[in-house]
Amino acid sequence: MPVKQTNHVTGLLLDVPDDGRALHERLTAAIRNAILAGRLTPGDALPPSRALAEELNCSRWVVNEAYVQLVAEGHLVARQGSGTRVAPDVSTTPAVSPVARPAQAPAPVVVDLRPGAPDVAGFPAAVWSRAMQHVLLTGEGSDVFPPAEGARRLREVVSGYLARTRGMTVSPDEVVVTCGTTHAVALLAGVLARRSASRLAVEDPGWSRLGDAAAHAGLAIEPVAVDGEGLDVVRLERTGVDAVLCSPAHQFPTGAALSAGRRRSLLAWAAQSSTIVLEDDYDSEFRYDRKPIGALASLDRDNVAYLGSVSKTLHPGLRMGWMVPPARLRDPVIDALERSGAGPGVFDQLALARLIDAGDYDKHLRRARTLYRERRESVLAALYSHAVIRDAGPVEGIAAGLHLVLSLPPGHDDRDVAARLARRGVAVMPLSRYARRRLRPALVIGYGRLSPARASFAAAEIAAVLESGGAP
């Protein structure tokens, strides 16, 4: 009998060599080897004897004999109504060695206070499904190969959204759809590097992933300090960089908003030196003390590249955002997109356009703002109920976004405090984790996924660690 490598009818992969033994013995050995090698795992169903016999071009008796032998060996089980399956407790030889477990597993996370992610449980799945269904049923997605800059319909909707919420008057042709802010930064950094730029200023402290993306694209990173008024523009002017990446509306992680005076100074510097400002507008939708101010790009379309996404408002897993680059960079950015072939799926783009156009996105944002405001207030009340936290001073930053910065009492190291909290099941990030320079000790607390019911527990654990001083 010739060698059989693949069973096309049943989908069962078997190696049945013609080695001189009887066929039923060779088939028995082939199935046994598949089980021992882990290609057939406990509970897997084997094909009916008739189907397998037809594929192997042999009598049904051959297959039945193989099955009977393997049942007797304990490799298979046969039950009326459920067919023949691999035994649930059969031992196999893994194809790879198991990964060594650490001597002591980390404590399970009981409360997750790490910043950076929204409450994905609040994703508007029902309206998203309706939007996707509309796209699929009405044929809006018939253009399966949209231009590199994104589906026209989404760019139209985004241009209207930016005019309404961020004070930016832009045409759909100026909008470029991206896979999120990191993707946009990488694209712009690559374009700038190819145009002889060499250095990019970033906020210190700041979100390192964006700087890493720019560095990978070929730009050297120059950290510039941030204080209570946002990016220090005087220090920025001394660096001689070719571009700067900043988050004027709500700096991460300090929570500062770029002051009006510094906004003017930053724009004046960019205009005078013909440098590019990359504006990361990552969570401007969530402002709780007052209405958000307009985007920096609304004041200067020649030198500011605006970057936005739905990572905080909907779900980071959608990997969808947009940018509005200065006119002189638009064509190079689109060329880079065409070469890379990167971009969100066309159906996702059209579903998002439908969600925004139908008003469901605004409804979702109103609900999310209410939810996150309540969570911020509950965690603040819980924290301030403990004297050791209250005496350390007020939280820093404006009332916005999904995180706050909690100063620690003198004598505490924020990395040590975070490590001790982790051993108690509370995950939180030290402020120093985001800095390239020495800062005062503080914790960056994300409350986006923290229910009010868990806020008291989290605050009590933080207070307990601080009250214990340097004890482990």
Residue pairs with C-beta under 8 A, 6 or more apart in sequence:
1 16
1 18
1 23
1 26
1 58
2 18
3 15
3 16
3 17
3 18
4 14
4 15
4 16
4 56
5 13
5 14
5 15
6 13
6 14
7 13
7 14
7 47
7 52
7 55
7 56
8 55
9 47
9 51
9 52
9 54
9 55
10 47
10 51
10 52
10 55
11 47
12 34
12 46
12 47
12 52
13 34
13 39
14 27
14 30
14 31
14 34
15 30
15 33
16 23
16 26
16 27
16 30
16 56
17 26
18 26
19 26
21 29
23 58
23 62
24 61
24 62
24 63
24 65
24 66
24 69
27 56
27 62
27 63
27 66
28 65
28 66
28 69
28 70
31 40
31 46
31 66
31 70
31 75
31 76
32 70
32 73
32 75
34 40
35 70
35 75
35 86
35 90
35 92
36 92
36 93
37 92
37 93
37 95
38 92
38 93
38 94
38 95
40 46
40 86
41 86
41 92
42 86
42 87
42 88
42 89
42 90
42 92
43 85
43 86
43 88
44 85
44 86
45 82
45 83
45 84
45 85
46 52
46 67
46 76
46 83
46 84
46 85
46 86
47 55
48 83
49 60
49 63
49 64
49 67
49 84
50 60
52 63
53 59
53 60
53 62
53 63
56 62
56 63
67 76
67 78
67 84
70 76
71 77
71 78
71 84
74 87
74 90
75 86
75 87
75 90
76 84
76 85
76 86
76 87
77 84
77 85
77 86
77 87
77 88
78 84
78 85
79 85
106 422
107 422
107 423
107 424
107 425
108 425
109 425
109 426
109 427
110 424
110 425
110 426
110 457
111 425
111 426
111 427
111 450
111 454
111 457
111 458
111 461
112 427
112 446
112 449
112 450
113 426
113 427
113 428
113 429
113 443
113 445
113 446
113 447
113 450
113 458
114 427
114 428
114 429
114 446
115 252
115 253
115 402
115 403
115 429
115 444
115 445
115 446
115 448
116 207
116 402
116 403
116 446
117 316
117 402
117 446
117 448
117 449
118 311
118 312
118 313
118 314
118 315
118 316
118 368
118 402
118 448
118 449
119 371
119 448
119 449
120 315
120 316
120 317
121 449
122 367
122 368
122 371
123 314
123 315
124 314
124 355
124 360
124 364
127 355
127 358
127 360
127 364
128 314
128 351
128 355
131 351
131 352
131 354
131 355
131 358
131 360
132 347
132 351
134 140
134 351
134 354
135 141
135 347
135 350
135 351
135 354
136 347
140 153
140 350
140 354
141 346
141 347
141 350
143 151
143 346
144 346
145 346
146 152
146 346
146 349
147 334
148 334
148 337
148 338
148 343
149 155
149 175
149 176
149 177
149 334
149 337
150 175
150 176
150 177
150 322
150 343
150 344
150 349
151 177
151 346
151 349
151 350
151 353
152 172
153 349
153 350
153 353
154 177
154 322
154 349
154 350
154 352
154 353
155 172
155 173
155 175
155 176
155 177
155 322
156 172
156 353
157 352
157 353
157 356
157 357
158 172
158 175
158 177
158 322
158 353
158 356
159 170
159 171
159 172
159 174
159 175
161 356
161 361
162 168
162 170
162 175
162 295
162 306
162 308
162 324
163 169
163 170
165 284
165 285
165 292
166 281
166 284
166 292
166 294
166 295
166 297
166 298
166 306
166 308
167 294
167 295
167 298
168 294
168 295
168 297
168 298
168 306
168 324
169 298
170 301
170 324
174 324
174 325
174 327
174 330
175 322
175 323
175 324
176 184
176 322
176 323
176 324
176 325
176 330
176 333
176 334
176 337
177 320
177 321
177 322
177 343
177 344
177 349
178 184
178 187
178 307
178 309
178 320
178 321
178 322
178 323
178 343
178 344
179 319
179 320
179 321
179 342
179 343
179 344
180 309
180 311
180 316
180 319
180 320
180 321
181 210
181 280
181 282
181 307
181 308
181 309
181 311
181 321
182 209
182 210
182 213
183 319
183 321
183 342
184 305
184 307
184 321
184 322
184 323
185 210
185 213
185 214
185 245
185 278
185 280
185 307
186 213
186 214
186 216
186 217
187 323
187 333
187 336
187 337
188 243
188 276
188 278
188 305
188 323
188 325
188 329
188 333
189 200
189 213
189 214
189 217
189 218
189 219
190 217
190 218
190 336
191 329
191 332
191 333
191 336
192 200
192 219
192 242
192 243
192 276
192 329
193 217
193 218
193 219
194 218
194 332
195 332
197 219
197 242
197 243
197 276
198 219
198 220
198 242
199 219
199 220
199 221
199 222
199 239
199 240
199 241
199 242
199 243
200 211
200 214
200 219
200 220
200 221
200 222
200 241
200 242
200 243
200 244
200 245
200 278
201 221
201 222
201 223
201 224
201 236
201 239
201 241
201 243
201 244
201 245
202 210
202 211
202 214
202 221
202 222
202 223
202 224
202 244
202 245
202 246
203 223
203 224
203 226
203 231
203 245
203 246
203 247
203 251
204 223
204 224
204 225
204 226
204 435
204 436
204 437
205 226
205 253
205 254
205 431
205 432
205 434
205 435
205 436
205 439
206 223
206 226
206 245
206 247
206 251
206 252
206 253
206 434
207 252
207 253
207 280
207 434
208 434
210 245
210 280
211 221
211 245
214 221
214 245
215 221
219 242
219 243
222 239
222 241
223 436
223 437
224 231
224 232
224 235
224 236
224 239
224 244
225 232
225 235
225 437
226 232
226 251
226 254
226 256
227 256
228 254
228 256
228 396
229 256
229 258
229 259
229 261
229 262
230 246
230 248
230 251
230 256
230 257
230 258
230 259
230 262
231 244
231 246
231 248
231 251
231 258
231 262
231 266
232 262
233 262
233 265
233 266
233 269
234 265
236 244
236 266
236 269
237 269
241 275
242 275
242 276
243 275
243 276
243 277
243 278
244 266
244 270
244 275
244 276
244 277
244 278
245 278
245 280
246 258
246 266
246 277
246 278
246 279
246 280
247 279
247 280
247 281
247 282
248 257
248 258
248 263
248 266
248 279
248 281
248 295
248 296
249 257
249 258
249 281
249 283
249 284
249 287
249 292
249 293
249 295
249 400
250 256
250 257
250 282
250 283
250 284
250 287
250 397
250 398
250 400
250 401
251 257
251 258
251 397
252 282
252 401
252 403
252 434
253 403
253 405
253 429
253 431
253 434
253 444
254 396
254 397
254 405
255 395
255 396
255 397
255 398
255 400
255 401
255 403
255 404
255 405
256 396
256 397
256 398
257 293
257 398
257 400
258 266
258 296
263 296
263 299
266 277
266 296
267 277
267 296
267 299
267 300
267 303
267 304
269 275
270 276
270 277
270 300
270 303
270 304
271 300
271 302
271 303
274 303
275 303
276 303
276 304
276 305
276 326
276 329
277 296
277 300
277 303
277 304
277 305
278 305
278 307
279 295
279 296
279 297
279 304
279 305
279 306
279 307
280 307
281 295
281 306
281 307
281 308
282 307
282 308
282 309
282 311
282 312
283 312
283 313
283 400
283 401
283 402
284 292
284 295
285 292
285 312
285 313
285 365
285 368
285 369
286 312
286 368
286 369
286 372
286 400
286 401
286 402
287 398
287 399
287 400
288 369
288 372
288 373
288 376
288 399
288 400
289 398
289 399
289 400
292 400
295 306
296 304
296 306
297 304
297 305
297 306
297 324
301 324
301 326
301 327
302 326
302 327
302 328
303 326
304 326
305 323
305 324
305 325
305 326
305 329
306 323
306 324
307 321
307 322
307 323
308 321
308 322
308 323
309 320
309 321
309 322
310 318
310 320
310 321
310 352
311 318
311 321
312 401
312 402
313 361
313 364
313 365
313 368
314 361
314 364
318 344
318 348
318 352
319 344
320 344
320 348
320 349
320 352
323 333
325 333
337 343
352 361
355 361
355 364
356 362
372 402
372 447
372 448
374 452
375 447
375 448
375 450
375 451
375 452
375 455
376 399
376 404
376 447
378 450
378 452
378 455
379 404
379 445
379 447
379 450
379 455
379 458
379 459
380 395
380 404
381 455
382 455
382 456
382 458
382 459
382 460
383 389
383 390
383 395
383 406
383 459
383 462
384 390
385 456
385 459
386 459
386 460
386 462
386 463
388 409
388 463
388 466
388 467
389 406
389 459
389 462
389 463
389 466
391 409
392 406
392 407
392 408
392 409
392 466
393 407
394 407
395 404
395 405
395 406
395 407
396 404
396 405
396 407
396 442
397 404
397 405
402 446
402 447
402 448
403 444
403 445
403 446
403 447
403 448
404 444
404 445
404 447
405 431
405 442
405 443
405 444
405 445
406 442
406 443
406 444
406 445
406 462
407 440
407 441
407 442
408 414
408 417
408 440
408 441
408 442
408 443
408 466
409 466
411 469
411 470
412 441
412 466
413 441
414 430
414 431
414 432
414 441
414 442
414 443
415 430
415 432
415 433
416 470
417 430
417 441
417 443
417 462
417 465
417 466
418 428
418 429
418 430
418 433
418 443
420 465
420 468
420 472
421 427
421 428
421 461
421 462
421 465
422 428
423 472
424 461
424 464
424 465
425 461
426 458
426 461
426 462
428 443
428 444
428 445
428 462
429 443
429 444
429 446
430 441
430 442
430 443
430 444
431 439
431 440
431 441
431 442
431 443
431 444
432 438
432 439
432 441
433 444
434 444
443 462
447 455
450 458
